[in-house]
Amino acid sequence: MKTDTIVLGAGIVGTSIALNLAERGRSVVLVDRRGPGEETSYGNAGLVERASIYPTAFPRSVKALLDVALRRNPGASYHWSALPGLIPWMFAYWRASAPARILDYARVMDSLLVHTVTEHQRLSAASGAGHFFREGGWLKLYRTEGGLASERAEFPLARHYGLTAREVSIHEALELEPSLRPVFTGAVLWSDPHSVSSPGGVTQTYAAHLPQLGGRVLRGDARTLARFCAGWSVKTEEGAVEAPNVVVALGPWAMDVLRPFGVNLPLQVKRGYHMHYRPEGNASLARPILDEEGGYVITPMQGGIRLTTGVEFAGRDAPRSPVQLDQTEILARGLFPLGPRAEAEPWMGSRPAFPDMLPVIGAAPGQKGLWLAIGHQHLGFTLGPITGRLLADMMDGVTPVVDPAPFAATRF
Ligand SMILES: Cc1cc2nc3c(=O)[nH]c(=O)nc-3n(C[C@H](O)[C@H](O)[C@H](O)COP(=O)(O)OP(=O)(O)OC[C@H]3O[C@@H](n4cnc5c(N)ncnc54)[C@H](O)[C@@H]3O)c2cc1C
């Protein structure tokens, strides 16, 4: 089978790329070993986090570092065995998190973020996924005055980028979310983000639209990627597919396919867990809630209230250790009347992350016809559709919607 472009990985990133290319008249085959949207793009907190101009930075203060090291911060955990291999990556992450570099990060990230809600709206209108989306922003809760003060310090930059963050009283927070219990001292409503009731459902609905644009979704193992004449081939359940262009959008698994071609990039993972709960009685949520110092998010989803945990530094394939879920569940039960767990086992996924906290979007160095869209870390669900548009612009050789230079793989 011959096609213009093979897209490897049917998460939100690969699916959005395939749709953008197909909309422009390219023939596209989207290949995944599972169904679309069944991995990281399934299990996230469902935020289209348009307002995330501040990075999830490496802790800078001694106290914050000690809190992580001594496991006093439920938002971060680690496996001892993973740390030696992570030292160079962690050092680069620490350097990229320097306060002096935050303004640059915000400028670069906002160039993508400003398009995130509109690009999701465009794909959801075309594919019929609108019913998954809700407005209303998200509510961040603070248990200490110090935590609230550091959030307030973000307001001026947020205003600079046209974002709306408003401190609300406990009374107003409880009016917005009547099922919460007042175990917090302050709250901030960020109005610009949107959220969804099923990120996996959104990705599947986007992918289901691809055949209407002439594309195909096939099962196959991306590790069978090989050079073929002047292009590329990959084996699928329906036979080999050949194309002059291939896009690697394999999220946490990207390096399994890229390393054999000599493309070495510092991609690591930040693992996370989720669990669904039935709310007790008539309790409900209207939007995602971040308990900042508690280190978790609760989001209303089709499957119940989804509790997602913070970061675990561990090998992608290392055994699960959902201690953060156990810790944060106690805090979340104090905040919201969570009923019983709805699943026997927690879900686990891996945020694919580069140390400078930016994705790689663009051509693979030295590999004609090989394109990359990887490393979207904490914001992949948010950034998938604009990544698709940007990469399609680059592949088409038209003026890109966003300056792609900061996302080039050659920066490493
Ligand atoms: C707990 C948690 C909460 C999060 N919350 C948010 C949030 O609220 N908002 C947000 O924007 N982001 C969030 N994220 C991040 C977001 O989920 C990811 O950045 C995003 O899903 C990455 O998408 P992707 O398409 O790159 O990867 P994936 O969704 O993982 O897709 C990669 C695909 O590649 C396929 N694949 C892998 N290996 C092979 C192979 N050998 N052959 C064929 N196919 C293969 C997989 O099956 C998979 O479908 C969260 C992440 C976690 C873990």
The ligand as an SDF file (V2000), in Angstrom:
LIG
                    3D

 53 58  0  0  0  0  0  0  0  0999 V2000
   -1.6590   11.6980   35.0060 C   0  0  0  0  0  0  0  0  0  0  0  0
   -1.5590   12.5770   33.7770 C   0  0  0  0  0  0  0  0  0  0  0  0
   -2.3610   13.7250   33.6980 C   0  0  0  0  0  0  0  0  0  0  0  0
   -2.2670   14.5470   32.5750 C   0  0  0  0  0  0  0  0  0  0  0  0
   -3.1290   15.6240   32.4550 N   0  0  0  0  0  0  0  0  0  0  0  0
   -3.0920   16.3930   31.3260 C   0  0  0  0  0  0  0  0  0  0  0  0
   -4.0410   17.4350   31.1320 C   0  0  0  0  0  0  0  0  0  0  0  0
   -4.9460   17.6610   31.9500 O   0  0  0  0  0  0  0  0  0  0  0  0
   -3.9410   18.2000   30.0140 N   0  0  0  0  0  0  0  0  0  0  0  0
   -2.9690   17.9900   29.0810 C   0  0  0  0  0  0  0  0  0  0  0  0
   -2.9010   18.7350   28.1030 O   0  0  0  0  0  0  0  0  0  0  0  0
   -2.0970   16.9440   29.1960 N   0  0  0  0  0  0  0  0  0  0  0  0
   -2.1350   16.1460   30.2930 C   0  0  0  0  0  0  0  0  0  0  0  0
   -1.2730   15.1000   30.4290 N   0  0  0  0  0  0  0  0  0  0  0  0
   -0.2650   14.8750   29.3820 C   0  0  0  0  0  0  0  0  0  0  0  0
   -0.8710   14.2280   28.1410 C   0  0  0  0  0  0  0  0  0  0  0  0
   -1.7170   13.1650   28.4990 O   0  0  0  0  0  0  0  0  0  0  0  0
    0.2500   13.7230   27.2220 C   0  0  0  0  0  0  0  0  0  0  0  0
    1.2110   14.7320   27.0120 O   0  0  0  0  0  0  0  0  0  0  0  0
   -0.3390   13.3230   25.8650 C   0  0  0  0  0  0  0  0  0  0  0  0
   -1.3940   12.4150   26.0250 O   0  0  0  0  0  0  0  0  0  0  0  0
    0.7290   12.7420   24.9650 C   0  0  0  0  0  0  0  0  0  0  0  0
    0.0880   12.4050   23.7620 O   0  0  0  0  0  0  0  0  0  0  0  0
    0.8300   11.5930   22.6620 P   0  0  0  0  0  0  0  0  0  0  0  0
   -0.0900   11.4810   21.4990 O   0  0  0  0  0  0  0  0  0  0  0  0
    2.1800   12.1990   22.4410 O   0  0  0  0  0  0  0  0  0  0  0  0
    1.1200   10.1620   23.3410 O   0  0  0  0  0  0  0  0  0  0  0  0
    0.1380    8.9060   23.5660 P   0  0  0  0  0  0  0  0  0  0  0  0
   -1.2450    9.3290   23.8420 O   0  0  0  0  0  0  0  0  0  0  0  0
    0.8000    8.0250   24.5550 O   0  0  0  0  0  0  0  0  0  0  0  0
    0.1450    8.2130   22.1430 O   0  0  0  0  0  0  0  0  0  0  0  0
    1.2340    7.4400   21.7030 C   0  0  0  0  0  0  0  0  0  0  0  0
    0.6680    6.2630   20.9240 C   0  0  0  0  0  0  0  0  0  0  0  0
    1.7530    5.4910   20.4060 O   0  0  0  0  0  0  0  0  0  0  0  0
    1.3310    4.1350   20.4020 C   0  0  0  0  0  0  0  0  0  0  0  0
    2.5040    3.2620   20.3330 N   0  0  0  0  0  0  0  0  0  0  0  0
    3.5000    3.1410   21.2320 C   0  0  0  0  0  0  0  0  0  0  0  0
    4.4030    2.2430   20.7990 N   0  0  0  0  0  0  0  0  0  0  0  0
    3.9680    1.7860   19.6060 C   0  0  0  0  0  0  0  0  0  0  0  0
    4.4700    0.8550   18.6630 C   0  0  0  0  0  0  0  0  0  0  0  0
    5.6140    0.1810   18.8590 N   0  0  0  0  0  0  0  0  0  0  0  0
    3.7750    0.6470   17.5280 N   0  0  0  0  0  0  0  0  0  0  0  0
    2.6180    1.3160   17.3020 C   0  0  0  0  0  0  0  0  0  0  0  0
    2.0860    2.2030   18.1570 N   0  0  0  0  0  0  0  0  0  0  0  0
    2.7590    2.4350   19.2980 C   0  0  0  0  0  0  0  0  0  0  0  0
    0.5550    3.9800   21.6850 C   0  0  0  0  0  0  0  0  0  0  0  0
   -0.3040    2.8590   21.6170 O   0  0  0  0  0  0  0  0  0  0  0  0
   -0.1640    5.3130   21.7660 C   0  0  0  0  0  0  0  0  0  0  0  0
   -1.4770    5.2490   21.2390 O   0  0  0  0  0  0  0  0  0  0  0  0
   -1.3440   14.2440   31.5360 C   0  0  0  0  0  0  0  0  0  0  0  0
   -0.5660   13.0850   31.6130 C   0  0  0  0  0  0  0  0  0  0  0  0
   -0.6810   12.2440   32.7200 C   0  0  0  0  0  0  0  0  0  0  0  0
    0.1440   10.9820   32.7670 C   0  0  0  0  0  0  0  0  0  0  0  0
  1  2  1  0
  2  3  1  0
  2 52  2  0
  3  4  2  0
  4  5  1  0
  4 50  1  0
  5  6  2  0
  6  7  1  0
  6 13  1  0
  7  8  2  0
  7  9  1  0
  9 10  1  0
 10 11  2  0
 10 12  1  0
 12 13  2  0
 13 14  1  0
 14 15  1  0
 14 50  1  0
 15 16  1  0
 16 17  1  0
 16 18  1  0
 18 19  1  0
 18 20  1  0
 20 21  1  0
 20 22  1  0
 22 23  1  0
 23 24  1  0
 24 25  2  0
 24 26  1  0
 24 27  1  0
 27 28  1  0
 28 29  2  0
 28 30  1  0
 28 31  1  0
 31 32  1  0
 32 33  1  0
 33 34  1  0
 33 48  1  0
 34 35  1  0
 35 36  1  0
 35 46  1  0
 36 37  1  0
 36 45  1  0
 37 38  2  0
 38 39  1  0
 39 40  1  0
 39 45  2  0
 40 41  1  0
 40 42  2  0
 42 43  1  0
 43 44  2  0
 44 45  1  0
 46 47  1  0
 46 48  1  0
 48 49  1  0
 50 51  2  0
 51 52  1  0
 52 53  1  0
M  END
$$$$
